[in-house]
């Protein structure tokens, strides 16, 4: 992945802010922490992604959230004036249904709760609840803080806000039920972004890096560090933005991974690094 322009981007983006619509951040390869000399606490398992298949992906989609359900992919895209909720056919990337968000909304994380889709907005403090089949808006729920990533663990919505904290929220009211601090070898991990709940684990990508974390949902401890670098070719990475988008396919026990403005989506398995 490219590192050119990182210094300029870092200077332009204030610490703790989200993903500005006005700029495109080149994907940056951040080597996962060396697990041979842990700072404190158990060292996470070192894994990497192995590509099994790749599929076309809308290169204009600023991917923020990804879900796989019943043979169909659902996707949340961001940027003011361009945000959408989509139903997508995996094999050819065809958008089967699409609903545009209000221009004032910056779409973010996405989760399925029964027959509903819950889509976060970055700084509007609103979760948009839509019908799974039609994508029509049903209601909105209010929350405090920034909305980044979202997943549903079967009981609670798990939400990130770009910090090292994950909030577990009531899916009917967005009330915070509990919080966990995500720790990797005894240190907090900031910039947690897109989330995917798988059994008792939460997978989270670290914004502006090629690292995906596997997190124990009860303790917040990082149990695996996954290297997802070099998925795009050098030419593709020139236009693409950062890694963002994780969906789990329970039938094959594989993951779908893509990013903002990526022309490809990858089906991968996790293997030792």
Buried (B, 14 or more C-beta within 10 A) or exposed (E): BBEEBEEEBEEEBEEEEBBBBEEBBBBBBBEBBEBEEBEEEEBBBBBBBEEEEBBEBBEEBBBBBBBBBEEBBBBBBBBBEBBBBBBBEBEEBEEEBEBBBEEEBBBBBBBBBEEBBBBBBBBBBBBBBBEBEEBEBBEBBEBEBBBBBBBBBEEBBBBBBBBBBBBBBEBEEBEBEEEBEBBBBEBEBBBBBBBBBBEEBBBBBBBBBBBBBBBBBEEBBBBBBBBBBBBBEEEBBEEBBBBBBBBBBEEEEBBBBBBBBBBBBBBBBBEEB
